[in-house]
Amino acid sequence: MFLSGVSMVNAAMTTQQAIDHFDITSVVFSGIAGGVDPSLSIGDVVVSDQWGKYLEAIFARETNGTFTVPPFLDTQFLNFGMIFPNETEVLRDGLSEPEDRFWLPVDAKLLATARGVATKVELSKCAGEGKCLSHQPKVVVGGNGV
């Protein structure tokens, strides 16, 4: 277990260092990306069945009040202001050529484990006297993560 710090860059760098130095078979990442979903609250735990590499993006200029990508680039995703998420090139074991991907699946065995324990877990509403959430936190397994 290690603390990588804030940002995908730190998480990637720390994970790569661990892979380079240890015999790692699985990686479980904990973060706050679920915070972008308005149906979730602080304290909720989400285990996604896939995740999107949204930081690979096209940054567009605003012209006549509208953000549009340059004509020589293409994206299949809606924008967040000037930011248009985009696919990234990924090289996987067994493939000789890279492929363009946005959605990346999680490990099926780890997801099955999460599904198996999610119904048995009751998250605490309080982390000490006077340190309580205003709601009961929930566990959500499945669905897309970003």
Buried (B, 14 or more C-beta within 10 A) or exposed (E): EEEBEEEBEEBEEBBEEBEEEEEEEEEEEEBEBBEEBEEBBEBBBBBBBBBBBBEBBBEBEEEEEEBEBEEEEEBEBEBEEBBBBBBBEEEEEEEEEEEEBBBBEBEEEEBEBBEEEBEEEEEEEEEEEEEEBEEEBBBBBBEEBB
